[in-house]
Amino acid sequence: MRLNLWKTEKVGFSAEFVPFIRAESGQNRISNFLFHPGVLLRIPKGYVIALRAAFETLVRYDFTPVLSKTVLKKEQYGYFVALLLPLRFGNNHNAASRRASSSE
């Protein structure tokens, strides 16, 4: 789930809440939870840059720059595409690791 709040036409705040759900042996559980707050910056030609920090329950943290562009805008909703580059650190994983849990 993501919440974007625009302070001005060009600057806003975004927070994303991401549960990682693991299903195995007929059971489901949340294996990790990610809190992803950030700043939104609207730039020319309809692009938005999001500069996000991230904090995981598995004692990992990261920095994620995101470049997005709205491709279809309606009165009540819109569709966008995004290019992101998550850089994860901590908990004995290398910086490129995207693992949600140390047992995966």
Contacts in CASP RR format, 6 or more apart in sequence:
PFRMAT RR
TARGET T0000
AUTHOR 0000-0000-0000
METHOD contacts of the structure
MODEL  1
MRLNLWKTEKVGFSAEFVPFIRAESGQNRISNFLFHPGVLLRIPKGYVIA
LRAAFETLVRYDFTPVLSKTVLKKEQYGYFVALLLPLRFGNNHNAASRRA
SSSE
1 16 0 8 1.000
1 17 0 8 1.000
1 18 0 8 1.000
2 14 0 8 1.000
2 15 0 8 1.000
2 16 0 8 1.000
2 17 0 8 1.000
3 14 0 8 1.000
3 15 0 8 1.000
3 16 0 8 1.000
4 12 0 8 1.000
4 13 0 8 1.000
4 14 0 8 1.000
4 40 0 8 1.000
5 12 0 8 1.000
5 13 0 8 1.000
5 14 0 8 1.000
6 12 0 8 1.000
6 40 0 8 1.000
7 13 0 8 1.000
9 42 0 8 1.000
10 41 0 8 1.000
10 42 0 8 1.000
11 39 0 8 1.000
11 40 0 8 1.000
11 41 0 8 1.000
11 42 0 8 1.000
12 39 0 8 1.000
12 40 0 8 1.000
12 41 0 8 1.000
13 37 0 8 1.000
13 38 0 8 1.000
13 39 0 8 1.000
13 40 0 8 1.000
14 37 0 8 1.000
14 38 0 8 1.000
14 39 0 8 1.000
14 40 0 8 1.000
14 50 0 8 1.000
14 52 0 8 1.000
15 35 0 8 1.000
15 36 0 8 1.000
15 37 0 8 1.000
15 38 0 8 1.000
16 34 0 8 1.000
16 35 0 8 1.000
16 36 0 8 1.000
16 37 0 8 1.000
16 52 0 8 1.000
17 33 0 8 1.000
17 34 0 8 1.000
17 35 0 8 1.000
17 36 0 8 1.000
18 33 0 8 1.000
18 34 0 8 1.000
18 36 0 8 1.000
19 30 0 8 1.000
19 32 0 8 1.000
19 33 0 8 1.000
19 34 0 8 1.000
20 30 0 8 1.000
20 31 0 8 1.000
20 32 0 8 1.000
20 33 0 8 1.000
20 34 0 8 1.000
20 100 0 8 1.000
20 101 0 8 1.000
21 28 0 8 1.000
21 29 0 8 1.000
21 30 0 8 1.000
21 31 0 8 1.000
22 28 0 8 1.000
22 29 0 8 1.000
22 30 0 8 1.000
22 31 0 8 1.000
22 100 0 8 1.000
22 101 0 8 1.000
22 104 0 8 1.000
31 100 0 8 1.000
31 101 0 8 1.000
31 104 0 8 1.000
32 56 0 8 1.000
32 57 0 8 1.000
32 58 0 8 1.000
32 100 0 8 1.000
32 101 0 8 1.000
33 56 0 8 1.000
33 57 0 8 1.000
34 54 0 8 1.000
34 55 0 8 1.000
34 56 0 8 1.000
34 57 0 8 1.000
35 54 0 8 1.000
35 55 0 8 1.000
35 56 0 8 1.000
36 52 0 8 1.000
36 53 0 8 1.000
36 54 0 8 1.000
36 55 0 8 1.000
36 64 0 8 1.000
37 52 0 8 1.000
37 53 0 8 1.000
38 50 0 8 1.000
38 51 0 8 1.000
38 52 0 8 1.000
38 53 0 8 1.000
39 50 0 8 1.000
39 51 0 8 1.000
40 48 0 8 1.000
40 49 0 8 1.000
40 50 0 8 1.000
41 48 0 8 1.000
41 49 0 8 1.000
41 50 0 8 1.000
41 51 0 8 1.000
42 48 0 8 1.000
43 49 0 8 1.000
45 69 0 8 1.000
46 69 0 8 1.000
46 70 0 8 1.000
47 67 0 8 1.000
47 68 0 8 1.000
47 69 0 8 1.000
48 67 0 8 1.000
48 68 0 8 1.000
48 69 0 8 1.000
49 65 0 8 1.000
49 66 0 8 1.000
49 67 0 8 1.000
50 64 0 8 1.000
50 65 0 8 1.000
50 66 0 8 1.000
50 68 0 8 1.000
51 63 0 8 1.000
51 65 0 8 1.000
51 66 0 8 1.000
52 63 0 8 1.000
52 64 0 8 1.000
52 65 0 8 1.000
52 66 0 8 1.000
53 61 0 8 1.000
53 62 0 8 1.000
53 63 0 8 1.000
53 64 0 8 1.000
54 60 0 8 1.000
54 61 0 8 1.000
54 62 0 8 1.000
54 63 0 8 1.000
54 64 0 8 1.000
54 86 0 8 1.000
54 88 0 8 1.000
55 61 0 8 1.000
56 62 0 8 1.000
58 91 0 8 1.000
58 100 0 8 1.000
58 101 0 8 1.000
58 102 0 8 1.000
59 90 0 8 1.000
59 91 0 8 1.000
60 88 0 8 1.000
60 89 0 8 1.000
60 90 0 8 1.000
60 91 0 8 1.000
60 93 0 8 1.000
61 88 0 8 1.000
61 89 0 8 1.000
61 90 0 8 1.000
62 86 0 8 1.000
62 87 0 8 1.000
62 88 0 8 1.000
62 89 0 8 1.000
63 87 0 8 1.000
64 84 0 8 1.000
64 85 0 8 1.000
64 86 0 8 1.000
64 87 0 8 1.000
65 84 0 8 1.000
65 85 0 8 1.000
66 82 0 8 1.000
66 83 0 8 1.000
66 84 0 8 1.000
66 85 0 8 1.000
67 82 0 8 1.000
67 83 0 8 1.000
67 84 0 8 1.000
68 80 0 8 1.000
68 81 0 8 1.000
68 82 0 8 1.000
68 83 0 8 1.000
69 80 0 8 1.000
69 81 0 8 1.000
69 82 0 8 1.000
70 78 0 8 1.000
70 79 0 8 1.000
70 80 0 8 1.000
71 79 0 8 1.000
71 80 0 8 1.000
71 81 0 8 1.000
72 78 0 8 1.000
72 79 0 8 1.000
86 98 0 8 1.000
87 95 0 8 1.000
87 96 0 8 1.000
88 95 0 8 1.000
88 96 0 8 1.000
88 97 0 8 1.000
88 98 0 8 1.000
89 95 0 8 1.000
91 102 0 8 1.000
92 102 0 8 1.000
93 99 0 8 1.000
93 102 0 8 1.000
END
